Amino acid sequence: MTDKGIQLMHADIIARLAADAAAHPVTPEMDAAFTAERQAENMAERQAERKAKWQTICPSWRLYGDTDEARIPAQDAYRAALAWVYGPQGLALVGGPGRGKTRALHAVAYREHMAGRSVMWFDPPAWYSAGAAAAREPERLEEHVRKLARVDLLVIDDLGKSRTSEAQAMVLFGVIERRMGAQRPILISMNATGAELENRLTPPDTSAECYGGPIRRRLLESCRAIAFVG
């Protein structure tokens, strides 16, 4: 085909496209519908990415991802926890094992994560091992506290399950103080209360008035307590 032939073909294609556009104009409604469709696709992609990220944030997610509310022993407390709205006041879920506290924590934390907030989740082994590792180096200890203080939502499951060390008690006290000052919430669950909780949060050979007592009081001051009974 000659150059002139190619030019004529291109001109014909352009003319056909122009005629088709004139016959089928894009209305504002069509443009808005296309934009909405693209936004929905982008939102779906972001949600899928956040779901995948949650699996690394909460390694035990498979245990709590498909909770049947009808099988929760303390259903009223479970619903009360799910009604929590993000704000300065956190949640302290208190009660014996198997009452649904961890499932409630997971449901709330997952919801906030999917809403776009940064979340850190700690079960007992992760909480104590992270604190112990940071305590071995003073500069890491301070950075560990800063990291826990900055995240939008800090979740600690089964706090006080075992006796704490002095370094871990210092971390917990510092984190609570800074989060209270920054008005960032903490969500916790715990089996023990009162003097028993103070004892578990107090390092050996120290006084509860130095660690356990102040930590417990600040937790109750910064969190709404919900009793999981029944």
N, C-alpha and C positions, 0 to 999 in steps of 0.2 A: 504494500500500500504506500502511495506517495505521501509526502508531508501534507500536501493539500487535502488528501483524502482523510488523513488522521485528524486534521483540524476540523473538517466538516463533520466527522463522527463525534468529536468532542463537543462541537456546537450543538449537534442534535441531542446528545445526552443531556447537556445543560438545559436545553429548551424543554425536554421532556420532564426533567426534575422540577423546573420552574412551574410547568403546567400542573404537575401533580400537587405541588405545594399550594398553588392557587386554588385547586379543586378541593383540597383537604387541608385547610388552614389549621394550625395549632392554636387552639383557644386557650385563654388563661386557665380554664378549668382543667384542660388536658395537661398543661404545663405543671399546674399544682399537683395533679394526680401523679405525674411522673416524678416530681420532686419528693412527694410523700412516699412513693414506692422505693426510691433510692434511699431515703432516710431510714425506712423500715429495714431494708436489706443491711445497711450499715449498722443499725442497732442490733440486728440479729447476729451479725458477725462479732460485734463487741461483746454481746452476752455470751456467745459461745467461747470466746477467749477468756472471759472472766470465770466461767464455769470450769474451764480447764485449769486456770490458775488456782482456783479454790482447792483443788486436789493436792497442791503443794503446800498451801497455807495450813490446811487441816488434813493431815495424813489419814485420820480416822474417819473421814467423811462417809465412807461406805457404810459404816455402822449406824449412821444417823440420818442419811439422806432421804430415806423413805419412811419417815415416822408416821405410824398410824395413831392419830390423836386418841382414838377410842380405846387404845390399849395403854395409854399413859395413866398410871395410878392416881397421880395428883393433877387431875384435869383442870380444875379451877386455877391452880397455881401456874400450870403450863400456859393457859390462855392469858393470865395476867402478865406473864413474862413476855409473850408474843405481842402484847399491846404496848410494850415499851416503845417510846419515841426517842430518837437520838437527841441527846442533850447533855448538859454537864453532869446530871445525876445518872449513875450507872445502876447495875443490878447486882444484888447478892442473893443467890438462890441457895437456900439452906434446907437440909433435910437428910434423911438416911439414904443409903444406897438403893438404887432401883426405883426411885420415885419419878424420874423424868427430868432431872436438873440438867444433865449434859445434853439431852435432846433439845431442851428449850434453848440452852446456850447456842447450840449449833444452828437452830432455826433462825434465831435473831441475828447471829453473826453472819450467816450466809446471806440473809436478806440485805444487811447493810453492805456487805461486799458487793453484791450484785447491783446495789444502788450507786456504786462508785467510790465507796469509802475504803481507806486502807485499814486492813485488819491483821492483827497478829494473834495467833491461837497457840496456847500452851496447855498440854496435858501435864500431869505431874513429872514424868521422866524428862520431858523437854524443858520444863521450867527449871528444875533443879540442875540439870546438866548444863544449861546455858549460863545460869548464874555461877556455877562452879568453875566453868571454863573462863568466864570473864574475870572472876576473882583472882585467878592466878597471875594476872598482869594488871596493875593499877590503871594504866591508860585504857585498856580494854574494858575495865569495869565502868569507867565514866562514860565511855562511848555506848556501852550496853544500856546504861540507865537513860542516856539521851535518846537512844533509838526507841526504847519502850515508852518514853514520855511523849515522843512526837507522833506516833501512829494515831490515826483517827479513833480506832477502837481496839483496846487491849482486852483479850479474853483469857482468863486463867481458870481452867477446869480442875476441880477437886483440890483447892488450896488447903494446905495444912494436912495433906494425906500422910506426910512423914515429917519428922523433926527437921527444922531448918538449921543451917549453919549461920555463923555470924555474918559472913559476906552476903549470903542470900537474904538475910533479914535486912541488911543495909540497903541492898538493891531494892527490895520490895518497899521499904519505907521511903527511899528516895523517889521511886517511880510514882508512888501514890501522892506524895507531896507535890511533885512537879505537874502531874496530871490534874490535880485539884486546882493548882494555880493557873493552869492553861484552860481549865474547864473542859477537859476531855474525859469521857467516861471510861470506867472499867466494868467489865462483866465478869463475875466470879461465881463459882459454885463451891460449896463446902459442906462436909458432913458435921464437923465439929462447930460448936458455938461457945460463947462465954469463956470461962476459965480454961476449958479444954483446948479451945482454939488458941488462946493466948499462950498456953504451954507449948503447943506445937510450933508456934511462930517465934518462940524464944530459944535462942541457941543454948546448948548445954553450958552450965557453969555461969550463966548470966541471969539477971533479974527480969521477970516479966514486965516490970515497970519501965525497963530500958527499951524493950523491943516489942514483945507480944501485945502488951496493953496498948501502946500508942498506935501500932499497926491496926489492931482490931477497931479501935475507936475511929480512926480515920476512914477505914473501909465503910463502917456503918454510917459515918457522916456523909460520905460521898456517894453511897449506893442506897437504893431502895431495897429493903430486905423482903423477900417473898418466901414463905414457909411451904415446902413441898411435903405435905402430909396426906395420909389417906391411901 
